[in-house]
Amino acid sequence: MSSQLRTFFLLALLSGLILFMGRTLGGSSGLLLALVFALIMNLGSYWYSDKLVLRMYKARELSPSEAPLLHRLVEDLAARANIPKPRVCIVPDAAPNAFATGRNPEHAVVAVTEGIVRLLPPDELRGVLAHEISHIANRDILVQSIAGILASVVMFIANILQWGAIFGAGRGDGENRSSGAAALLLALVAPLAATLIQFAISRSREFLADASGARISGKPDALASALRKLTDYSRQIPMREGNPATAHMFIVNPFSGKLSGLFSTHPPVEERIRRLREMSRSG
């Protein structure tokens, strides 16, 4: 299954979970309230994502005279991806990493840490930048925001179901108590399911950005080599500041690097490297 198709399937799964929970809740008004609340909360995050994240990591915009190589690479890769050239920022952190943000290609930013600029040679840095520009071209900030909205609705409905089940406990006949127990179980399981689906969407978009970035840069092996170095160094030098909730934005997990499988925002680096090496051999 392709990454695009997998993302569509996972978003549909989240939507189906919301509909099922709404039916369990027994009313459209609560579902509508949850949707409006989630839209307001996540739309603000989506619209101002670049300002919020850049401020969180103390990122500073670089002029072409300060970083001519970075600007040349970003300009060339953006042209290859057929998007406007993003702004280029530097994060004052020794941990080698990079991320992209912005609500659309016209308001996009590519940010790199001081550590990654020192660590990677130009061809590997180009691969990393191509990965991040692919996130912009693929509109992954929008995809993640939609997933966030749907997951927030699940959390909201789960809270309603949980409180309804708790306060309804002991009331009515056995059938009503059984229904309340089922609602409580759903309220506990659904948020976990929504979180796992969100993580799966994030992993799917990383695979897509790897593949797109490799095609844009023309050097899958360079990106594969960069991923290996970044993963190894990130485990030794985690980010000093920031919020783990933003981990999915970075090319590799910047905080612990210990989570894997279903509970990781990033696919296993070995699988990412394997796919990139396969791309290199096939073409």
VOLUM-860057 format. One line per field, with one value per residue (C-alpha): residue in one letter; chain; x, y, z. Coordinates in pm, 1 decimal. Layout:
N
vose: a|...
drenlo: A|...
px: X|...
py: Y|...
pz: Z|...
//
This chain:
283
vose: m|s|s|q|l|r|t|f|f|l|l|a|l|l|s|g|l|i|l|f|m|g|r|t|l|g|g|s|s|g|l|l|l|a|l|v|f|a|l|i|m|n|l|g|s|y|w|y|s|d|k|l|v|l|r|m|y|k|a|r|e|l|s|p|s|e|a|p|l|l|h|r|l|v|e|d|l|a|a|r|a|n|i|p|k|p|r|v|c|i|v|p|d|a|a|p|n|a|f|a|t|g|r|n|p|e|h|a|v|v|a|v|t|e|g|i|v|r|l|l|p|p|d|e|l|r|g|v|l|a|h|e|i|s|h|i|a|n|r|d|i|l|v|q|s|i|a|g|i|l|a|s|v|v|m|f|i|a|n|i|l|q|w|g|a|i|f|g|a|g|r|g|d|g|e|n|r|s|s|g|a|a|a|l|l|l|a|l|v|a|p|l|a|a|t|l|i|q|f|a|i|s|r|s|r|e|f|l|a|d|a|s|g|a|r|i|s|g|k|p|d|a|l|a|s|a|l|r|k|l|t|d|y|s|r|q|i|p|m|r|e|g|n|p|a|t|a|h|m|f|i|v|n|p|f|s|g|k|l|s|g|l|f|s|t|h|p|p|v|e|e|r|i|r|r|l|r|e|m|s|r|s|g
drenlo: A|A|A|A|A|A|A|A|A|A|A|A|A|A|A|A|A|A|A|A|A|A|A|A|A|A|A|A|A|A|A|A|A|A|A|A|A|A|A|A|A|A|A|A|A|A|A|A|A|A|A|A|A|A|A|A|A|A|A|A|A|A|A|A|A|A|A|A|A|A|A|A|A|A|A|A|A|A|A|A|A|A|A|A|A|A|A|A|A|A|A|A|A|A|A|A|A|A|A|A|A|A|A|A|A|A|A|A|A|A|A|A|A|A|A|A|A|A|A|A|A|A|A|A|A|A|A|A|A|A|A|A|A|A|A|A|A|A|A|A|A|A|A|A|A|A|A|A|A|A|A|A|A|A|A|A|A|A|A|A|A|A|A|A|A|A|A|A|A|A|A|A|A|A|A|A|A|A|A|A|A|A|A|A|A|A|A|A|A|A|A|A|A|A|A|A|A|A|A|A|A|A|A|A|A|A|A|A|A|A|A|A|A|A|A|A|A|A|A|A|A|A|A|A|A|A|A|A|A|A|A|A|A|A|A|A|A|A|A|A|A|A|A|A|A|A|A|A|A|A|A|A|A|A|A|A|A|A|A|A|A|A|A|A|A|A|A|A|A|A|A|A|A|A|A|A|A|A|A|A|A|A|A
px: 0.0|141.3|200.3|-70.0|-326.8|-226.0|-274.5|-620.9|-713.9|-593.9|-780.0|-1092.7|-1038.4|-1021.2|-1340.4|-1512.3|-1411.4|-1569.1|-1893.1|-1907.9|-1847.6|-2106.2|-2359.8|-2271.6|-2310.9|-2660.2|-2684.2|-2555.2|-2527.7|-2237.6|-2062.8|-2105.1|-1976.4|-1669.3|-1602.4|-1630.1|-1404.4|-1141.2|-1156.8|-1096.7|-810.6|-628.7|-699.6|-516.2|-224.6|-222.2|-241.1|34.9|242.6|550.1|560.2|488.6|747.1|1020.1|977.2|981.4|1319.0|1462.2|1507.0|1653.1|1611.2|1932.8|2010.1|2170.5|2494.4|2507.6|2448.5|2503.6|2528.8|2204.2|2020.5|2155.5|2052.3|1704.5|1647.7|1747.4|1544.3|1236.5|1253.1|1277.3|974.1|789.1|720.5|829.1|1161.9|1098.3|1258.1|1574.1|1624.4|1890.2|1819.2|2090.5|2125.3|2411.4|2172.8|2180.5|1828.7|1596.9|1228.2|988.1|681.5|430.0|63.3|129.6|417.6|379.6|440.4|693.4|1012.7|1297.9|1493.0|1822.2|2015.9|2371.9|2463.3|2343.9|2528.3|2852.3|2796.7|2683.3|2874.7|2692.0|2543.8|2390.9|2268.7|2107.3|1927.7|1794.0|1675.6|1507.3|1320.3|1198.2|1099.6|903.2|704.2|614.0|529.4|320.9|133.9|209.1|139.1|-218.6|-246.5|-116.5|-355.2|-653.0|-541.4|-505.2|-857.1|-1006.8|-805.9|-913.5|-1277.2|-1220.2|-1064.8|-1352.2|-1623.0|-1431.1|-1440.2|-1815.2|-1866.9|-1642.5|-1820.5|-2158.5|-2070.0|-1933.8|-2233.1|-2473.1|-2322.7|-2564.8|-2869.2|-3134.6|-3166.3|-2903.3|-2924.9|-2852.7|-2562.2|-2422.2|-2454.1|-2274.0|-1989.9|-1954.1|-1944.5|-1677.4|-1467.1|-1499.1|-1401.6|-1081.8|-985.4|-1077.1|-817.8|-542.3|-664.6|-674.5|-319.6|-190.8|-359.7|-200.8|141.9|78.7|-10.0|310.4|517.8|346.5|426.1|791.8|819.5|659.3|897.6|1196.2|1088.4|997.1|1314.3|1529.3|1370.7|1414.8|1777.1|1859.3|2073.4|1883.0|2211.5|2307.2|1977.7|2015.9|2366.0|2238.9|1957.6|2203.0|2428.3|2140.1|1982.6|2310.3|2400.4|2048.5|2066.5|2387.6|2291.1|1914.3|1758.3|1806.9|1473.6|1139.5|824.1|796.2|460.0|659.9|882.2|694.1|809.4|1178.6|1351.9|1453.9|1315.8|1505.0|1435.4|1476.8|1501.0|1382.7|1021.0|958.5|681.6|323.6|418.5|672.2|612.7|894.7|939.3|1234.7|1545.7|1659.3|1343.9|1381.0|1740.3|1646.6|1384.9|1622.9|1898.8|1643.0|1550.2|1918.2|1967.0|1652.2|1717.1
py: 0.0|341.5|608.3|830.7|551.9|447.6|804.7|819.4|487.3|598.7|930.2|737.9|507.9|808.3|947.4|612.8|602.3|944.4|836.5|521.2|719.1|977.1|701.9|561.2|908.6|909.1|1261.8|1484.0|1795.7|1655.6|1542.6|1885.9|2059.0|1836.0|1907.0|2285.4|2277.8|2070.9|2291.9|2608.4|2456.6|2295.1|2563.2|2814.9|2575.6|2513.8|2882.6|2992.5|2674.4|2840.5|3123.1|2894.2|2627.9|2870.2|3065.5|2745.2|2645.5|2999.0|2970.1|3267.9|3340.3|3330.1|3568.2|3439.3|3615.5|3432.1|3085.7|3086.5|2705.9|2645.4|2901.3|2758.6|2407.4|2513.4|2725.4|2444.6|2178.6|2401.4|2461.4|2085.4|2033.7|2312.9|2519.3|2870.6|2889.3|2851.1|3074.9|2929.8|2932.8|2811.7|2655.5|2717.3|2355.2|2106.2|1816.4|1744.2|1770.8|1958.1|2029.5|2212.2|2410.1|2654.9|2630.4|2605.3|2625.6|3004.1|3042.3|2764.7|2748.6|2499.0|2499.7|2326.7|2301.4|2420.9|2058.6|1925.5|2194.8|2097.4|1722.0|1654.9|1700.4|1895.9|1594.3|1451.6|1794.1|1826.9|1495.7|1615.3|1945.5|1755.9|1547.2|1860.3|2035.1|1722.7|1763.7|2113.3|2000.7|1709.8|1950.8|1735.1|2017.6|2021.1|1640.6|1635.6|1918.1|1724.8|1417.7|1636.7|1773.3|1426.3|1290.7|1587.8|1512.5|1153.2|1276.5|1520.8|1259.2|1010.9|1258.4|1300.8|924.8|871.7|1123.0|1001.6|642.6|737.3|945.7|697.1|402.1|229.9|389.0|202.9|-166.3|-417.2|-333.8|35.3|-50.9|-281.3|-0.6|236.0|-10.9|-44.5|335.4|359.6|92.6|280.4|606.3|443.6|257.4|516.3|784.1|522.0|407.4|768.4|830.0|514.6|618.0|963.7|806.5|574.8|873.7|1046.8|738.9|710.9|1075.2|1019.8|732.3|951.3|1241.6|1004.3|877.6|1222.3|1375.3|1103.7|1169.6|1547.8|1527.2|1240.4|1072.6|822.0|691.2|1035.9|1065.7|711.6|791.7|1114.3|928.8|683.1|961.1|1172.8|880.0|777.8|1132.2|1217.2|930.8|1077.1|1445.1|1494.9|1837.8|2059.6|2237.0|2186.5|1984.3|1610.0|1689.8|1841.4|1535.3|1432.0|1749.8|1655.6|1426.0|1200.1|1191.1|1470.8|1370.5|1007.7|791.6|502.9|465.8|231.1|46.6|158.5|425.1|605.7|913.2|795.6|466.9|248.6|404.3|63.9|34.5|391.2|321.9|-11.5|155.6|431.1|181.1|-11.2|308.5|366.7|14.6|26.2|351.7
pz: 0.0|-96.2|169.0|19.2|19.3|371.3|494.8|336.9|496.7|841.3|821.4|719.3|1016.5|1250.5|1094.6|1136.5|1502.4|1553.1|1386.7|1598.2|1916.7|1812.8|1765.7|2108.5|2255.0|2111.6|1982.7|1703.1|1923.3|2127.2|1810.9|1652.5|1966.8|1969.9|1603.3|1647.9|1955.1|1776.1|1466.4|1666.3|1865.9|1574.4|1314.7|1531.1|1563.8|1188.1|1095.3|1331.7|1333.6|1184.5|1440.6|1736.5|1655.1|1547.8|1871.7|2077.2|1932.2|1922.9|1547.8|1362.4|992.9|792.0|508.2|185.2|279.8|615.1|471.6|94.0|66.9|255.1|43.8|-282.1|-185.0|-70.0|-380.2|-616.4|-435.3|-409.8|-785.0|-842.7|-614.8|-798.3|-484.8|-381.1|-202.1|175.0|433.7|589.1|967.3|1209.5|1550.0|1813.2|1924.0|1896.2|1830.9|1456.0|1316.5|1081.0|1033.3|804.5|901.4|757.4|667.1|289.7|40.1|19.5|395.3|451.7|654.4|655.5|981.1|1053.4|1377.4|1418.4|1487.1|1152.4|957.7|1132.3|1101.7|745.6|420.3|144.4|-38.9|281.1|390.9|48.5|106.4|441.6|293.4|9.5|269.1|446.4|122.6|31.9|354.0|233.2|-120.8|13.7|248.3|549.4|795.1|662.4|680.6|1039.0|1132.4|996.0|1189.7|1499.7|1458.4|1424.8|1718.9|1933.5|1855.9|1971.0|2297.9|2352.3|2296.7|2512.6|2802.3|2762.1|2751.4|3051.4|3272.1|3148.6|3234.5|3578.0|3682.7|3530.9|3716.7|3945.7|3786.1|3595.7|3521.8|3426.4|3056.7|3122.0|3351.0|3082.0|2826.9|3064.8|3111.9|2734.4|2698.8|2968.2|2794.7|2464.7|2638.7|2765.4|2447.4|2181.6|2277.5|2265.8|1925.2|1800.2|1922.5|1753.7|1427.7|1452.7|1499.8|1204.5|985.5|1092.4|1004.6|668.0|584.6|681.4|435.1|169.2|240.2|223.4|-118.5|-252.0|-111.6|-269.2|-607.9|-576.3|-465.8|-701.0|-434.3|-215.6|-72.0|58.6|247.2|380.8|508.4|667.8|845.6|995.4|1126.4|1256.4|1440.0|1604.9|1706.9|1829.2|2076.2|2213.9|2189.9|2238.0|2192.0|2497.2|2467.0|2303.1|2339.7|2264.6|2101.5|1813.9|1764.9|1450.5|1275.2|1280.3|1035.6|1327.0|1682.0|1861.9|2221.1|2317.6|2011.8|2230.6|2125.1|1838.9|1664.7|1719.4|1973.8|1756.4|1539.4|1308.6|1122.7|1220.6|1068.3|942.2|732.3|603.5|501.7|342.1|123.6|18.3|-69.0|-272.4|-458.7|-533.6|-672.3|-886.9|-1044.3
//
